[in-house]
Amino acid sequence: LGDKAGLFVWRACRGIDMDEVKAGSMRPKQYMSFKSFQPPISSHDELLRWITGLSRELVDRLHSDSGSRMPRSLVVHHRGALDE
């Protein structure tokens, strides 16, 4: 590894970090909103209300990130079926 990299690894293994902490430099790398339903959603109207709420939550988070980044993907997952 060499002296410099070896010292870095040695310190990292012991939780030692000599770098200065920069306030406000942490930004989320992903936005996630998750809901699990027990009992399951039983109607399309109920599903639409929850999807609308989750969408609003995601849009609020994106706006609070000052618009400097745009998502590239959206994943929606469901299990089961809605019978109506």
Rosetta constraint file for C-alpha pairs under 8 A:
AtomPair CA 1 CA 5 HARMONIC 5.59 0.50
AtomPair CA 1 CA 6 HARMONIC 5.54 0.50
AtomPair CA 2 CA 6 HARMONIC 5.73 0.50
AtomPair CA 3 CA 7 HARMONIC 6.02 0.50
AtomPair CA 4 CA 8 HARMONIC 6.31 0.50
AtomPair CA 5 CA 9 HARMONIC 6.24 0.50
AtomPair CA 6 CA 10 HARMONIC 6.08 0.50
AtomPair CA 7 CA 11 HARMONIC 6.09 0.50
AtomPair CA 8 CA 12 HARMONIC 6.04 0.50
AtomPair CA 9 CA 13 HARMONIC 6.08 0.50
AtomPair CA 10 CA 14 HARMONIC 6.67 0.50
AtomPair CA 11 CA 15 HARMONIC 6.23 0.50
AtomPair CA 11 CA 16 HARMONIC 4.82 0.50
AtomPair CA 11 CA 17 HARMONIC 6.73 0.50
AtomPair CA 12 CA 16 HARMONIC 5.52 0.50
AtomPair CA 12 CA 17 HARMONIC 6.58 0.50
AtomPair CA 31 CA 58 HARMONIC 7.19 0.50
AtomPair CA 31 CA 61 HARMONIC 7.51 0.50
AtomPair CA 32 CA 58 HARMONIC 7.78 0.50
AtomPair CA 33 CA 54 HARMONIC 6.64 0.50
AtomPair CA 33 CA 57 HARMONIC 7.72 0.50
AtomPair CA 33 CA 58 HARMONIC 7.18 0.50
AtomPair CA 37 CA 41 HARMONIC 6.54 0.50
AtomPair CA 41 CA 46 HARMONIC 6.52 0.50
AtomPair CA 41 CA 47 HARMONIC 6.42 0.50
AtomPair CA 41 CA 82 HARMONIC 7.63 0.50
AtomPair CA 42 CA 46 HARMONIC 7.10 0.50
AtomPair CA 42 CA 47 HARMONIC 7.94 0.50
AtomPair CA 42 CA 82 HARMONIC 6.45 0.50
AtomPair CA 42 CA 83 HARMONIC 7.51 0.50
AtomPair CA 43 CA 47 HARMONIC 6.35 0.50
AtomPair CA 43 CA 82 HARMONIC 6.63 0.50
AtomPair CA 43 CA 83 HARMONIC 7.49 0.50
AtomPair CA 43 CA 84 HARMONIC 6.63 0.50
AtomPair CA 44 CA 48 HARMONIC 6.07 0.50
AtomPair CA 44 CA 82 HARMONIC 7.20 0.50
AtomPair CA 44 CA 84 HARMONIC 7.56 0.50
AtomPair CA 45 CA 49 HARMONIC 6.36 0.50
AtomPair CA 46 CA 50 HARMONIC 6.49 0.50
AtomPair CA 47 CA 51 HARMONIC 6.17 0.50
AtomPair CA 48 CA 52 HARMONIC 5.99 0.50
AtomPair CA 49 CA 53 HARMONIC 6.26 0.50
AtomPair CA 50 CA 54 HARMONIC 6.16 0.50
AtomPair CA 51 CA 55 HARMONIC 6.04 0.50
AtomPair CA 52 CA 56 HARMONIC 6.26 0.50
AtomPair CA 53 CA 57 HARMONIC 6.26 0.50
AtomPair CA 54 CA 58 HARMONIC 6.28 0.50
AtomPair CA 55 CA 59 HARMONIC 6.20 0.50
AtomPair CA 56 CA 60 HARMONIC 6.12 0.50
AtomPair CA 57 CA 61 HARMONIC 6.39 0.50
AtomPair CA 58 CA 62 HARMONIC 6.27 0.50
AtomPair CA 59 CA 63 HARMONIC 6.18 0.50
AtomPair CA 60 CA 64 HARMONIC 6.19 0.50
AtomPair CA 61 CA 65 HARMONIC 6.46 0.50
AtomPair CA 62 CA 66 HARMONIC 7.33 0.50
AtomPair CA 62 CA 67 HARMONIC 6.53 0.50
AtomPair CA 62 CA 70 HARMONIC 7.90 0.50
AtomPair CA 63 CA 67 HARMONIC 5.76 0.50
AtomPair CA 65 CA 69 HARMONIC 7.63 0.50
